[in-house]
Amino acid sequence: MSSQHTGSFEVAPVRILGVPALVVASPELPSSGSVVSAQRRAEVIEGNLNLLYANQSLCTQAEQLSETILERLVLGGPREQQLCSGDPWAVHGSADQLVVERVTGPAGSVLLQARLPGRAVPLPLLTVTAADGQLHGLTPKQLANQWQSLLQRRLRHARRTMQPDQLGLRIRVTVAVELLLLLTTALTLQLWNRLRRQLSERRTPQPQRDPRAQQFTAWLLAASRISFVLVLLQGLAMVGFAVAAIPGRIPLALGLLLQPLDILTKAAAVAAVVLALRLLLRLLLRQWRSSPNVPAELQARRQQRYLNLLQAGQRLLSMGGVVVLLALVISGIPGLATTPVASWLAGGAVLGALALVFQGLLRDFAAGVVVLIEDHYAVGDWVQVDALEGTVEDVGILTTALRAVDQRVVVIPNSRCEQVVNHTRIRSGVELMVPLPPRSPQLERVLSVLAEECVLFAAKPEWKDLLLEPPLIRGVRRITPLAVELSVLLITRTGAQWAAELALLTQIVARMEREALPLAQAEAMTS
């Protein structure tokens, strides 16, 4: 039970068998004296009403059995005087014998009380106060007249509902409905299994080219999904009807039965918001991509980042939508709204403990956000992470997928990508080494040949647009007992460095063979 604050009043509902019957009020700012809160009033009133129709069990099963043995077999006392199984407050009896009457109290208040046969003193139910009348726009006496007929009608119905014969009838009807639902659920489940088998039989390694066969397969898939949803709905209906069999739980049962519609509405709302955010993200990223202030050499990289950020952003929005929908569904479960605050606080403590347990995932998530924002690498880049090297195939929120040279896919947690070597960000380069024999390297002649070949290579049409700069001869890079190494630097567009290296090396080796200029490896092989 929960109260609400409406204007100058605090209001709280009073329920009979779980269904709201009336609303009591208390002034938000009492003029004088202490005023009982509306919530406390509603609790007391519901307790008085429960005495008239709900079975009050004050004893354990062992105590009830002990009292029965003592009173019936030993003492022989009347049953109505028994505390555990009798009627100690004289409130039982026929439903139509209950009469709700009103009595004028002090200061213009009206008392509603229940009179029952066999009970000399009426049972007080509630007092209609001036605040109740002010809230409903009536005098306390006028409001008491309305509540008198309402309470008498509702309480008689509640007393009839709680009679043993009515409870037995309710159980029999519920069992019959549950058996019918169980039968229909079994038939629907059998249909779903049959459809799944037909779908598995129609799946072949080669795609079906017959349009009719493809359409029939699509119909089978749709029918399979619909039958699966029907199985879930029938299972939920079985739970709802079982809950409805408990007196006073009809609102909870209706809440369970309406839960699919509520979930569907929430899912549609969340999907609409996520779709709008994805469209907004696409629009903002397109505007960022087409900025005129970006240099021409950075346009290709910005296009690459645009695709990467769009993919990761849409994935993050979808994940956030699922989390929000899950939170809305859990918070909308009937009965959960009345969970005490302490339970929610305990749930927060559990979430904190889970955060400590899954701190590795949180670290990967934070690292993934940093990778996307600071552009460490993007899909299509060739990167090296420690001893791993390959093409980036996917930059996820938690992991990065690399495809190695042998076509294996390596999944790396983002938190491990602390030191990354990106070979293809904006531009690519490679250092080409030409080893000469250490005894007679013929440097001047070889350097002249290299210069001529580099000029010829840069002038070729197939490489002219891929080379950002002409090949740069850096001269002698290193001298070892095995070779004198000459260095040539190639700077190409993204990803073209290895093909350019192969082509230029092939051209240099062929020219040196024609000029009879030995390489260090050739001399080593002939010695």
FENHULIN-V440100 format. One record per backbone hydrogen bond with DSSP energy under -0.5 kcal/mol. NH is the residue of the N-H (numbers start at 0). CO is the residue of the C=O. E is the energy in kcal/mol with one decimal. If there is no record, write none. Layout:
nh/co/e
NH/CO/E
NH/CO/E
This chain:
nh/co/e
3/10/-2.7
5/3/-0.6
5/8/-2.7
6/4/-0.6
8/5/-2.2
9/25/-2.9
10/3/-2.9
10/8/-0.5
11/23/-1.9
12/1/-0.5
13/21/-2.9
15/18/-2.5
18/15/-1.6
20/13/-3.5
21/13/-1.3
23/11/-2.2
25/9/-1.7
27/7/-3.8
28/7/-0.5
40/36/-2.3
41/37/-2.7
42/38/-2.0
43/39/-2.1
44/40/-2.7
45/41/-2.6
46/42/-1.9
47/43/-2.0
48/44/-2.5
49/45/-2.4
50/46/-1.1
51/48/-1.4
52/48/-0.6
52/49/-0.9
53/49/-2.5
55/53/-0.5
56/54/-0.8
57/55/-0.8
63/59/-2.6
64/60/-2.1
65/61/-2.3
66/62/-2.5
67/63/-2.1
68/64/-2.3
69/65/-2.3
70/66/-3.0
71/67/-2.2
72/67/-0.7
72/68/-1.2
73/68/-0.8
73/69/-0.9
74/69/-3.1
75/70/-2.8
76/70/-0.9
80/77/-1.0
81/78/-2.2
85/81/-0.7
89/86/-1.4
96/93/-0.6
97/94/-1.4
98/114/-1.7
100/98/-0.6
100/112/-2.8
102/110/-2.9
104/108/-3.8
107/104/-0.8
108/105/-1.8
109/127/-1.5
110/102/-3.8
111/125/-2.9
112/100/-2.8
113/122/-3.0
114/98/-3.3
118/115/-1.6
119/117/-0.6
122/113/-2.9
123/121/-0.6
124/111/-2.7
125/111/-1.6
127/109/-3.4
127/125/-0.5
128/126/-0.8
132/128/-1.9
133/129/-2.7
134/130/-2.3
135/131/-1.8
136/132/-1.0
137/132/-2.5
142/138/-2.6
143/139/-2.1
144/140/-1.8
145/141/-1.5
146/142/-2.6
147/143/-2.3
148/144/-1.4
149/145/-1.9
150/146/-3.0
151/147/-2.1
152/148/-2.1
153/149/-2.7
154/150/-3.0
155/151/-1.9
156/152/-1.8
157/153/-2.4
158/154/-2.5
159/155/-2.2
160/156/-2.4
161/157/-1.7
162/159/-1.3
166/162/-2.6
167/163/-2.4
168/164/-2.2
169/165/-2.5
170/166/-2.2
171/167/-2.4
172/168/-2.5
173/169/-2.3
174/170/-2.5
175/171/-2.2
176/172/-2.6
177/173/-2.8
178/174/-2.4
179/175/-2.2
180/176/-2.8
181/177/-2.6
182/178/-2.2
183/179/-2.4
184/180/-2.5
185/181/-2.2
186/182/-2.2
187/183/-2.5
188/184/-2.7
189/185/-2.2
190/186/-2.3
191/187/-2.4
192/188/-2.3
193/189/-2.2
194/190/-2.4
195/191/-2.3
196/192/-2.1
197/193/-2.2
198/194/-2.3
199/195/-2.4
200/196/-2.1
201/197/-1.6
202/198/-0.7
203/201/-0.6
210/208/-0.5
213/209/-2.3
214/210/-2.6
215/211/-2.6
216/212/-2.3
217/213/-2.2
218/214/-2.2
219/215/-2.4
220/216/-2.4
221/217/-2.4
222/218/-2.7
223/219/-2.4
224/220/-2.1
225/221/-2.5
226/222/-2.5
227/223/-2.0
228/224/-2.3
229/225/-2.4
230/226/-2.1
231/227/-1.9
232/228/-2.6
233/229/-2.7
234/230/-2.2
235/231/-2.3
236/232/-2.4
237/233/-2.1
238/234/-1.8
239/235/-2.6
240/236/-2.6
241/237/-1.9
242/238/-2.2
243/239/-2.2
244/240/-1.0
245/242/-1.7
246/244/-0.5
248/245/-1.9
252/248/-2.3
253/249/-2.9
254/250/-2.2
255/251/-1.9
256/252/-2.3
257/253/-2.3
258/255/-0.7
261/257/-2.3
262/258/-3.1
263/259/-2.8
264/260/-2.4
265/261/-2.5
266/262/-2.9
267/263/-2.4
268/264/-2.3
269/265/-2.9
270/266/-2.7
271/267/-2.2
272/268/-2.2
273/269/-2.8
274/270/-2.6
275/271/-2.4
276/272/-2.5
277/273/-2.5
278/274/-2.4
279/275/-2.5
280/276/-2.8
281/277/-2.5
282/278/-2.4
283/279/-2.7
284/280/-2.7
285/281/-2.3
286/282/-2.2
287/283/-2.2
288/284/-2.5
289/285/-2.3
290/287/-1.0
293/290/-1.2
297/294/-1.2
298/295/-1.2
299/295/-0.5
301/297/-2.3
302/298/-2.3
303/299/-2.0
304/300/-2.6
305/301/-2.5
306/302/-2.0
307/303/-1.8
308/304/-3.3
309/305/-2.4
310/306/-2.1
311/307/-2.5
312/308/-2.8
313/309/-2.3
314/310/-2.0
315/311/-2.4
316/312/-2.5
317/313/-2.3
318/314/-2.3
319/315/-2.6
320/316/-2.5
321/317/-2.1
322/318/-2.1
323/319/-2.6
324/320/-2.7
325/321/-2.4
326/322/-2.3
327/323/-2.5
328/324/-2.6
329/325/-2.4
330/326/-2.5
331/327/-1.3
332/329/-1.3
335/332/-2.3
336/332/-0.5
338/335/-1.7
342/339/-0.8
343/339/-1.3
344/340/-2.6
345/341/-2.5
346/342/-2.4
347/343/-2.3
348/344/-2.1
349/345/-2.2
350/346/-2.4
351/347/-2.4
352/348/-2.3
353/349/-2.6
354/350/-2.4
355/351/-1.7
356/352/-2.0
357/353/-2.9
358/355/-1.0
361/357/-1.7
362/358/-2.3
363/359/-2.3
364/360/-2.4
365/361/-2.5
366/362/-2.3
367/363/-2.3
368/364/-2.1
369/365/-2.0
370/366/-2.3
371/367/-2.0
372/368/-2.4
373/369/-2.7
374/370/-0.7
375/370/-1.4
379/391/-2.6
380/377/-2.1
382/380/-0.7
382/389/-2.3
383/420/-2.2
384/387/-2.4
385/383/-0.6
385/418/-0.7
387/384/-2.7
389/382/-2.2
390/402/-2.3
391/380/-3.1
392/390/-0.5
392/400/-2.9
393/400/-1.3
395/393/-0.6
395/398/-2.5
399/411/-2.6
400/393/-2.6
401/399/-0.5
401/409/-3.2
402/390/-2.6
403/401/-0.7
403/407/-3.0
406/403/-1.8
409/401/-3.8
409/407/-0.6
410/408/-0.5
411/399/-3.2
411/409/-0.6
413/397/-2.4
415/412/-1.7
416/413/-1.2
417/415/-1.8
419/417/-0.6
420/383/-2.6
421/419/-0.6
422/381/-3.2
422/420/-0.7
425/423/-0.7
426/424/-3.0
427/491/-2.3
429/489/-2.0
431/429/-0.7
431/487/-3.6
433/485/-2.7
434/432/-0.6
435/483/-2.5
445/441/-2.5
446/442/-3.1
447/443/-1.9
448/444/-2.3
449/445/-2.8
450/446/-2.3
451/447/-2.1
452/448/-2.5
453/449/-2.4
454/450/-2.0
455/451/-2.3
456/452/-2.6
457/453/-2.4
458/454/-1.2
459/455/-0.6
459/456/-1.0
462/459/-1.1
463/459/-1.6
464/460/-0.7
466/462/-1.7
467/465/-0.6
467/490/-1.7
468/490/-1.2
471/488/-2.4
472/470/-0.6
473/471/-0.8
473/486/-2.6
474/486/-0.8
476/484/-3.1
477/484/-1.3
479/482/-2.8
483/435/-2.5
484/477/-2.9
484/482/-0.6
485/433/-2.5
485/483/-0.5
486/474/-2.8
487/431/-2.6
488/471/-3.2
489/429/-2.6
491/427/-2.6
492/465/-2.1
493/425/-0.5
495/492/-2.1
499/495/-1.9
500/496/-2.2
501/497/-2.3
502/498/-2.3
503/499/-2.6
504/500/-2.5
505/501/-2.2
506/502/-2.0
507/503/-2.6
508/504/-2.8
509/505/-2.1
510/506/-2.0
511/507/-2.6
512/508/-2.0
513/509/-1.8
514/510/-2.2
515/512/-0.8
516/511/-3.0
517/515/-0.7
519/434/-1.7
522/518/-2.2
523/519/-2.1
524/520/-1.7
525/521/-1.6
526/522/-1.5
